[in-house]
């Protein structure tokens, strides 16, 4: 990680602080007008006083006034209240179920300055207008192709709310609303209006370290020419070892011909991982989806960390693993019969089959064999979605999945040396309420079975809780708590897991610290501030992480001394851009591995969210990942 990136962002923060301070000092020199003796509230909060004075300066015909007017937006309003229940929308439009859709009007908005709920809101400053002039709006055809209802066809239950959710989850759409025009609606037909607001789809990032000459450059286009094609690429240069460069590229075409089939091409050429792959896939994107599946091929080469020698003195080394994998799966969802014409049951019974053919070209040990794995699964899934704000985003509408998923997977591996059976089971649930927060739990177990023993098994336990959003004026606070357990059972010696970054302690990085069993507890507090510059919102973050790691089938992580991580930092995001969330953190790690020369303090930058929602859609049958 380049040391100059944290310095760059802290410099920007310092400049903003200096600007606010100078504003205070300059205005302090002015003669204050006589106060109104009838005024009862003589106090004003600091942030309100600063913004009020910045607004006053922006109205002056000076260079500083024109600059502030071009940069800051003082009258931006939230578009809806937090905690809006998506189920309410479904009930609101229940009376229109099975009416004929007479017309569909699609309205697309540019990313900057426009609102999907307030037609009077327009771009106000130079940067918003300039950004919109460089943006190509999403083709209305793409919006229509995402809709689960058609013109001159009956309006099915859930079609409106599910279509709105699918559009909002599209990477190049910031937010959307689908409404029924109540003025033109009749007893047997409706007119539907779809309003979608884009994000600025072109983005990039980069870093450079003058001391080492190393750096990284990345570019992404999430909506090429408004046609929905997505391209991503990144390049690292002047790296120390074992090779000075890394290159990745990805190209995606989604929803081909309104089939919801997506095409993905991937190229990854990193020091420890290389991949070339091509896939066509379709998942259970909506509650009413009947069929899902995928077909593809991948060529993969990895460098695996091998365990220490039996004397515990020989340092761990690396081994090469190379293989070609062909993959196919198909799933079918069955809806339970309902005798209520206007009610759509949420539960689905889902059956799936999958075939995976793996041919190894290079192996680090004798524990790998060419094989063909045949899997079948049966599951039950209930999905519902709610809407809230300030979870992962900074005020945009976010869909929160809740529900239940139960699955059983069984199969047979036909290997070059031996055949094995496979069995896996999973149970997951999630509950949400604006006054309570979000609670998620998951338990899963899977293993291969030979004639003599169970092997390569894994037990996974996970719990995640988000508190409700605490608000005081324009400041908002939310707490996150997560606990995870991963127990390897009769794993191969080279199958090891770490506690690096998202796998354990955020910001922690050790090349050799590995184990076969792990327990992790994470806590985080996010304070969302009212500060916004160039549309970038600021939040402060504090975290505390604990991780236990042990080696061996009879070991217990809790008998080992834990590793700790504590830190604070800042999080920046502009919801109108395709840029990832930027987090600049300072972490402190009291305990470090003895055989590595690592600093207990570390500045690090990340764009990947540490917590993610678990959607309750049914996934393809597969072997549980040990990671």
C-alpha positions in Angstrom: 0.0 0.0 0.0 1.4 3.3 -1.0 2.2 5.7 1.8 1.3 8.7 -0.3 -2.4 8.0 -0.5 -3.2 8.6 3.2 -1.0 11.7 3.1 -2.9 13.0 0.0 -6.3 12.6 1.6 -5.3 13.9 5.0 -3.9 16.9 3.1 -7.3 17.5 1.6 -8.9 17.3 5.0 -6.3 19.7 6.5 -7.0 22.2 3.7 -10.7 22.0 4.3 -10.1 22.6 8.0 -7.9 25.6 7.2 -10.6 27.0 5.0 -13.2 26.7 7.7 -10.9 28.2 10.2 -10.0 31.1 8.0 -13.8 31.6 7.5 -14.3 31.8 11.2 -11.4 34.3 11.6 -12.4 36.5 8.8 -16.0 36.8 9.9 -14.9 37.3 13.5 -13.2 40.6 12.3 -16.5 41.9 11.0 -18.7 44.1 13.2 -21.7 42.1 14.3 -25.0 43.8 13.9 -27.1 44.5 17.1 -28.9 41.4 18.3 -32.7 41.3 18.4 -33.6 41.5 22.1 -36.8 39.6 21.4 -34.9 36.5 20.1 -35.0 33.6 22.6 -32.6 31.2 20.9 -29.2 32.9 21.0 -27.2 29.7 20.5 -26.3 27.9 17.3 -24.5 24.7 16.7 -21.0 24.8 15.4 -21.7 23.1 12.1 -24.8 25.2 11.5 -22.8 28.4 12.2 -20.0 27.4 9.9 -22.3 26.5 7.0 -24.3 29.7 7.6 -21.1 31.8 7.3 -19.9 29.8 4.3 -23.3 30.5 2.6 -22.9 34.2 3.4 -19.4 34.3 1.8 -20.7 32.4 -1.3 -23.2 35.2 -1.9 -20.5 37.8 -2.2 -19.1 38.9 -5.6 -15.6 38.0 -4.6 -13.2 35.3 -5.9 -13.7 33.3 -2.6 -17.5 33.7 -2.9 -17.6 32.5 -6.5 -15.3 29.5 -5.5 -17.5 28.5 -2.6 -20.7 28.8 -4.7 -19.2 26.5 -7.3 -18.0 23.9 -4.8 -20.6 23.7 -2.1 -24.3 22.9 -2.2 -26.3 24.3 0.7 -29.8 23.3 0.0 -29.6 19.6 -0.9 -32.4 17.6 0.8 -32.9 14.0 1.5 -35.4 12.5 -0.9 -37.3 10.2 1.6 -37.4 9.2 5.2 -35.2 6.5 6.6 -36.8 3.2 7.5 -39.3 3.1 4.7 -40.6 -0.4 4.5 -40.6 -1.8 0.9 -43.5 -4.0 1.9 -45.7 -0.9 2.2 -45.2 -0.2 -1.5 -46.4 -3.7 -2.3 -49.5 -3.2 -0.2 -50.1 0.2 -1.6 -50.3 -1.2 -5.1 -52.2 -4.4 -4.2 -55.4 -2.9 -5.6 -53.8 -2.8 -9.1 -52.8 -6.5 -9.3 -53.7 -8.1 -12.6 -54.8 -4.9 -14.2 -53.6 -4.3 -17.7 -50.5 -2.1 -18.1 -51.7 0.4 -20.6 -48.5 2.4 -20.9 -45.0 2.6 -19.4 -43.2 6.0 -19.3 -39.4 5.9 -18.6 -37.6 9.0 -17.3 -33.9 9.0 -16.8 -32.0 11.6 -14.8 -28.4 12.8 -15.0 -26.3 12.0 -11.9 -25.6 15.5 -10.6 -28.2 18.0 -9.2 -31.4 16.2 -10.1 -33.9 14.4 -7.9 -36.2 11.5 -8.6 -38.9 12.9 -6.2 -38.6 16.6 -6.7 -38.9 17.8 -10.3 -38.0 21.4 -9.3 -34.5 20.4 -8.2 -31.9 21.2 -10.8 -28.1 21.5 -11.0 -26.9 24.6 -9.2 -23.2 24.9 -9.6 -20.5 24.7 -12.3 -19.2 21.2 -11.2 -22.7 19.6 -11.3 -23.4 21.0 -14.8 -19.9 20.1 -16.1 -20.2 16.6 -14.8 -23.6 16.1 -16.4 -22.3 17.3 -19.8 -19.6 14.5 -19.7 -22.1 11.8 -18.9 -24.1 9.7 -21.3 -27.5 8.9 -19.8 -28.7 5.3 -19.6 -30.5 4.1 -22.7 -34.2 3.8 -21.8 -34.2 0.4 -23.5 -32.0 -0.9 -20.7 -34.5 0.3 -18.1 -37.4 -1.3 -19.9 -35.5 -4.6 -20.2 -35.1 -4.7 -16.4 -38.8 -4.4 -15.7 -40.8 -7.5 -14.7 -44.0 -6.2 -16.3 -44.8 -5.5 -19.9 -47.1 -3.1 -21.8 -50.5 -4.5 -22.7 -50.0 -7.4 -20.2 -51.5 -8.0 -16.7 -49.6 -6.5 -13.7 -48.5 -9.5 -11.6 -48.1 -9.2 -7.8 -44.7 -8.1 -6.7 -43.8 -6.9 -10.2 -43.6 -3.2 -9.3 -41.6 -3.5 -6.0 -39.3 -6.2 -7.5 -38.6 -4.2 -10.6 -37.7 -1.1 -8.5 -35.3 -3.2 -6.4 -33.6 -4.7 -9.5 -33.1 -1.3 -11.0 -31.7 0.1 -7.8 -29.2 -2.8 -7.5 -27.9 -2.1 -11.0 -24.4 -0.7 -10.7 -25.0 2.3 -13.0 -28.3 3.3 -11.4 -28.2 5.4 -8.1 -31.8 5.2 -7.3 -35.2 4.6 -8.9 -38.9 5.0 -8.3 -41.8 3.1 -10.0 -45.2 4.6 -9.5 -48.7 4.2 -10.8 -50.4 7.2 -12.2 -53.5 7.3 -10.0 -55.1 10.1 -12.0 -55.3 8.1 -15.2 -55.9 4.7 -13.6 -59.1 2.9 -14.4 -60.9 -0.1 -13.0 -59.1 -2.4 -15.4 -55.9 -0.7 -16.6 -53.0 1.4 -15.2 -50.3 3.7 -16.5 -46.9 3.2 -14.9 -44.0 5.8 -14.6 -40.4 4.7 -14.1 -37.9 7.3 -12.9 -34.2 6.3 -12.7 -31.2 8.4 -11.7 -27.8 7.5 -13.0 -24.4 7.5 -11.4 -21.4 9.0 -13.1 -20.3 5.7 -14.6 -16.7 6.5 -15.5 -14.2 6.3 -12.6 -10.7 5.5 -11.7 -8.1 5.5 -8.9 -4.4 5.4 -8.5 -1.5 5.5 -6.1 2.2 6.1 -6.3 5.1 5.9 -3.8 8.0 8.2 -4.6 10.3 6.2 -2.2 9.9 2.8 -4.1 8.6 4.0 -7.4 5.7 1.5 -7.1 2.1 2.3 -7.8 -1.3 1.3 -9.1 -3.7 2.7 -11.7 -7.3 1.5 -12.2 -10.1 2.5 -14.5 -13.7 1.4 -14.7 -16.7 2.2 -16.9 -19.9 0.8 -15.6 -22.2 2.0 -18.4 -20.3 2.3 -21.6 -22.1 4.9 -23.9 -25.2 4.3 -21.9 -25.5 0.7 -23.1 -24.9 -1.1 -19.8 -21.6 -2.7 -20.8 -19.1 -2.7 -18.0 -15.3 -2.6 -18.2 -12.8 -2.7 -15.3 -9.0 -2.8 -15.4 -6.1 -2.3 -13.0 -2.3 -2.3 -13.3 0.4 -2.4 -10.6 4.0 -1.5 -11.4 7.5 -1.5 -9.9 6.5 -4.1 -7.3 9.3 -5.7 -5.3 8.8 -9.4 -5.7 8.4 -11.9 -7.2 7.5 -10.0 -10.4 7.3 -6.2 -10.8 3.8 -5.9 -12.4 0.3 -7.2 -12.1 -2.7 -6.7 -14.5 -6.4 -7.5 -14.2 -9.3 -6.9 -16.6 -13.0 -7.7 -16.6 -15.7 -7.2 -19.2 -19.4 -7.8 -18.5 -22.6 -7.6 -20.6 -25.7 -8.0 -18.4 -29.3 -8.9 -19.2 -28.7 -10.0 -22.8 -31.9 -9.6 -24.8 -34.0 -9.2 -21.7 -33.2 -12.8 -20.7 -31.3 -11.7 -17.5 -28.4 -13.8 -18.8 -25.1 -12.1 -18.3 -21.8 -12.7 -20.0 -18.5 -12.3 -18.1 -14.9 -12.4 -19.3 -12.1 -12.2 -16.7 -8.4 -11.9 -17.0 -6.2 -11.8 -13.8 -2.5 -11.9 -13.9 -1.1 -11.4 -10.3 1.9 -12.7 -8.6 0.1 -15.4 -6.6 -3.0 -15.9 -8.7 -3.7 -16.0 -12.5 -7.1 -16.6 -14.0 -8.7 -16.6 -17.5 -12.4 -17.4 -17.5 -15.6 -17.0 -19.5 -19.1 -17.5 -18.2 -22.8 -17.2 -19.2 -25.0 -17.0 -16.1 -28.5 -16.3 -14.9 -29.4 -16.3 -11.2 -32.7 -16.2 -9.3 -32.8 -12.5 -9.6 -36.4 -12.0 -8.4 -38.8 -13.9 -6.2 -40.9 -15.1 -9.2 -37.9 -16.3 -11.2 -38.4 -20.0 -12.3 -35.1 -20.9 -13.9 -31.4 -20.1 -13.2 -28.1 -21.6 -14.3 -24.6 -21.0 -15.7 -22.1 -22.5 -18.0 -18.4 -21.6 -18.2 -14.7 -22.5 -18.3 -11.8 -21.2 -16.3 -8.0 -21.6 -16.4 -6.4 -21.0 -13.0 -2.8 -21.0 -11.6 -2.2 -20.3 -7.9 0.8 -20.2 -5.5 -0.2 -21.8 -2.2 1.5 -21.3 1.1 2.7 -24.7 2.3 2.9 -25.5 6.1 6.0 -25.6 8.2 8.2 -28.7 8.3 7.6 -31.3 11.0 10.3 -29.8 13.1 8.5 -26.4 13.3 11.8 -24.8 12.4 11.8 -25.1 8.6 10.1 -21.9 7.3 6.9 -22.3 5.2 7.3 -22.2 1.5 5.1 -22.0 -1.6 3.8 -24.5 -4.1 2.2 -24.1 -7.5 -1.3 -25.3 -8.3 -2.7 -25.2 -11.8 -6.0 -26.5 -13.2 -8.7 -26.2 -15.9 -12.3 -26.3 -14.7 -15.5 -26.6 -16.7 -18.7 -25.8 -14.9 -22.4 -26.2 -15.6 -25.5 -25.9 -13.4 -29.3 -25.6 -13.6 -31.9 -24.6 -11.0 -35.7 -24.6 -11.0 -37.9 -22.8 -8.4 -41.4 -24.0 -7.6 -44.1 -21.7 -6.2 -46.5 -22.9 -3.5 -50.1 -22.7 -4.6 -52.1 -19.8 -3.2 -55.9 -19.5 -3.2 -55.8 -15.8 -2.7 -55.7 -14.2 -6.1 -54.1 -11.0 -4.9 -51.5 -12.6 -2.7 -48.1 -13.8 -3.9 -46.5 -16.3 -1.5 -42.8 -15.5 -0.8 -41.6 -19.0 -0.2 -40.0 -21.1 -3.0 -38.9 -24.7 -3.2 -35.8 -24.9 -5.3 -34.0 -27.8 -7.0 -30.6 -27.6 -8.5 -28.0 -29.8 -10.3 -24.4 -29.1 -11.1 -21.5 -30.7 -12.9 -17.8 -29.6 -12.4 -15.0 -31.2 -14.3 -11.5 -30.3 -13.0 -8.2 -31.3 -14.6 -4.9 -30.4 -12.8 -1.8 -29.4 -14.7 0.4 -28.8 -11.7 0.0 -29.8 -8.0 2.1 -28.9 -4.9 1.3 -32.2 -3.1 -0.4 -35.6 -3.8 -3.7 -34.4 -2.2 -5.1 -33.3 -5.6 -6.6 -35.6 -8.2 -8.4 -35.0 -11.5 -12.1 -35.4 -10.9 -15.7 -34.9 -12.0 -18.0 -33.7 -9.3 -21.8 -34.2 -9.7 -24.0 -32.3 -7.2 -27.7 -32.0 -6.5 -29.5 -29.8 -4.0 -32.9 -29.0 -2.6 -33.7 -25.9 -0.7 -36.4 -23.6 0.7 -36.1 -19.8 0.4 -38.2 -16.9 1.6 -37.1 -13.5 0.5 -38.4 -10.0 1.4 -36.7 -6.6 1.1 -36.9 -3.4 3.1 -35.5 0.1 2.5 -33.3 2.2 4.7 -30.3 4.5 4.5 -26.9 5.0 6.0 -25.9 1.3 6.1 -23.2 1.0 3.4 -24.1 4.3 1.6 -24.2 7.9 2.6 -27.9 8.6 2.2 -28.9 6.7 -0.9 -31.8 4.2 -0.7 -30.5 0.7 0.2 -32.4 -2.6 -0.1 -32.1 -4.8 3.0 -32.7 -8.5 2.5 -34.5 -10.5 5.1 -35.9 -14.0 5.2 -34.9 -17.6 5.6 -32.9 -20.1 3.6 -32.5 -23.8 4.2 -30.6 -26.1 1.8 -29.2 -29.7 1.5 -26.6 -30.6 -1.0 -25.4 -34.1 -1.9 -23.1 -35.4 -4.6 -20.5 -37.8 -5.8 -16.9 -37.0 -6.8 -15.4 -39.4 -9.4 -11.6 -39.1 -9.0 -8.5 -40.3 -10.7 -7.5 -42.3 -7.6 -10.6 -42.7 -5.5 -14.3 -41.8 -5.4 -15.9 -39.7 -2.7 -19.3 -38.6 -1.6 -20.2 -35.1 -0.6 -22.8 -33.7 1.8 -23.5 -30.2 2.9 -26.2 -28.4 4.7 -27.0 -24.7 5.5 -29.5 -22.6 7.5 -29.6 -18.8 7.4 -32.1 -16.2 8.6 -32.3 -12.4 8.9 -34.7 -10.0 10.6 -35.0 -6.3 10.2 -37.0 -3.4 11.8 -36.2 0.3 11.7 -36.6 0.5 15.5 -34.4 -2.6 16.2 -31.9 -2.8 13.4 -30.8 -5.8 11.4 -29.9 -9.3 12.7 -28.5 -12.1 10.6 -27.4 -15.6 11.5 -26.0 -18.5 9.5 -24.8 -22.1 10.2 -23.3 -24.5 7.6 -21.5 -27.8 7.6 -20.1 -29.7 4.7 -17.6 -32.6 4.1 -16.4 -35.2 1.7 -16.9 -38.8 2.8 -14.8 -41.8 1.9 -15.2 -45.4 2.9 -13.0 -44.8 6.0 -13.5 -41.2 7.1 -15.0 -37.7 6.7 -12.4 -35.3 5.2 -12.0 -31.8 3.9 -14.9 -30.7 6.1 -15.7 -27.2 7.4 -18.1 -25.9 10.0 -19.1 -22.2 9.6 -21.0 -20.1 12.1 -21.8 -16.4 11.6 -23.8 -13.7 13.2 -24.1 -10.0 12.2 -26.0 -7.2 13.9 -26.6 -3.6 12.8 -28.1 -1.3 15.4 -30.8 1.2 14.4 -29.8 4.5 13.1 -29.3 7.1 15.9 -29.8 10.7 14.8 -29.1 14.0 16.4 -29.7 16.9 14.0 -27.6 16.2 10.9 -25.3 13.7 12.7 -26.1 10.0 12.4 -24.5 7.0 14.2 -24.8 3.3 13.7 -22.9 0.4 15.3 -22.0 -2.9 13.7 -21.1 -6.2 15.5 -20.1 -9.4 13.7 -18.8 -12.8 15.0 -17.5 -15.6 12.8 -16.2 -19.1 13.3 -14.5 -21.3 10.7 -13.5 -24.9 11.8 -11.6 -27.0 9.4 -12.1 -30.7 9.9 -9.5 -33.2 8.5 -8.3 -30.6 6.0 -5.2 -31.2 3.8 -2.0 -29.7 5.4 -1.7 -27.1 2.6 -5.3 -25.9 3.2 -4.8 -23.0 5.5 -6.7 -19.8 6.5 -5.5 -16.4 7.7 -6.8 -13.5 9.8 -5.7 -10.9 7.3 -8.0 -7.9 6.5 -11.5 -9.0 5.7 -10.8 -12.5 7.0 -10.1 -11.3 10.5 -8.4 -8.1 11.6 -8.9 -5.2 9.2 -5.6 -3.7 8.1 -3.7 -6.6 9.5 -1.3 -8.3 7.0 0.9 -11.3 7.6 2.4 -13.5 4.8 3.0 -16.6 7.0 0.5 -16.5 9.9 -2.0 -19.3 9.0 -4.1 -21.9 10.7 -6.9 -24.4 10.2 -9.4 -23.1 12.7 -10.4 -19.4 13.4 -12.7 -17.3 15.5 -13.2 -13.6 14.9 -15.2 -10.8 16.6 -15.5 -7.4 15.0 -17.0 -4.1 16.2 -17.4 -0.9 14.3 -19.0 2.5 14.9 -19.8 4.9 12.0 -20.6 8.5 12.6 -22.0 10.2 9.5 -21.2 13.9 9.5 -23.1 16.7 7.7 -19.8 17.8 5.9 -19.8 17.5 2.2 -17.3 18.9 -0.4 -17.6 18.4 -4.1 -20.4 16.0 -3.3 -18.1 13.8 -1.1 -19.7 12.9 2.2 -17.6 12.3 5.3 -18.0 9.7 8.0 -15.7 8.9 10.9 -15.0 5.2 11.8 -13.7 3.5 14.9 -13.2 -0.3 15.1 -12.0 -3.0 17.4 -11.2 -6.6 16.2 -10.3 -9.8 18.0 -9.1 -13.0 16.3 -8.1 -16.5 17.5 -6.2 -18.9 15.2 -5.1 -22.5 15.8 -3.6 -25.4 13.8 -4.7 -29.0 13.8 -7.8 -31.1 13.8 -7.9 -31.4 17.6 -7.0 -27.7 18.3 -9.2 -25.0 19.8 -8.7 -21.3 18.8 -9.9 -20.1 22.2 -7.0 -21.9 23.8 -4.6 -19.6 21.8 -3.7 -16.1 22.7 -5.8 -13.7 20.6 -4.6 -11.1 18.1 -6.0 -7.6 18.4 -6.7 -4.7 16.1 -7.9 -1.2 17.0 -8.2 1.8 14.8 -9.9 5.0 13.7 -10.2 6.7 10.3 -12.3 8.5 7.8 -14.7 7.3 5.1 -15.4 9.3 2.0 -18.1 8.6 -0.7 -19.8 10.5 -3.5 -23.0 8.6 -4.2 -23.2 10.1 -7.7 -19.9 8.6 -8.9 -18.9 5.1 -9.7 -15.8 5.6 -7.4 -15.7 3.1 -4.6 -16.0 4.2 -1.0 -12.6 5.5 0.1 -11.5 4.6 3.7 -8.3 6.0 5.3 -7.5 4.2 8.5 -4.9 4.1 11.2 -4.7 0.7 12.9 -2.8 -0.5 16.0 -2.0 -4.2 16.5 -0.4 -5.0 19.9 0.6 -8.5 19.0 2.4 -9.4 15.8 3.9 -12.7 14.5 7.3 -13.3 16.0 9.0 -14.4 12.8 7.9 -11.4 10.8 9.3 -7.9 11.1 6.0 -6.0 11.0 5.1 -2.6 12.5 2.4 -2.5 15.1 1.0 0.8 13.7 -0.2 0.9 10.1 -1.9 3.4 7.8 -4.0 1.6 5.2 -6.6 2.5 2.6 -9.4 0.3 1.4 -12.4 0.6 -0.8 -14.0 -2.8 0.0 -16.9 -2.8 2.5 -16.1 -4.9 5.6 -19.7 -6.0 6.1 -22.0 -7.3 3.4 -25.6 -8.3 3.2 -26.4 -12.0 2.6 -29.1 -12.2 0.0 -31.5 -15.0 0.5 -31.7 -16.0 -3.2 -30.8 -19.6 -3.8 -27.3 -20.1 -5.1 -25.8 -22.9 -7.3 -25.0 -26.2 -5.5 -21.3 -26.2 -4.6 -18.5 -27.2 -2.3 -18.1 -24.9 0.7 -15.1 -22.6 0.4 -12.5 -22.9 3.1 -11.1 -19.4 3.5 
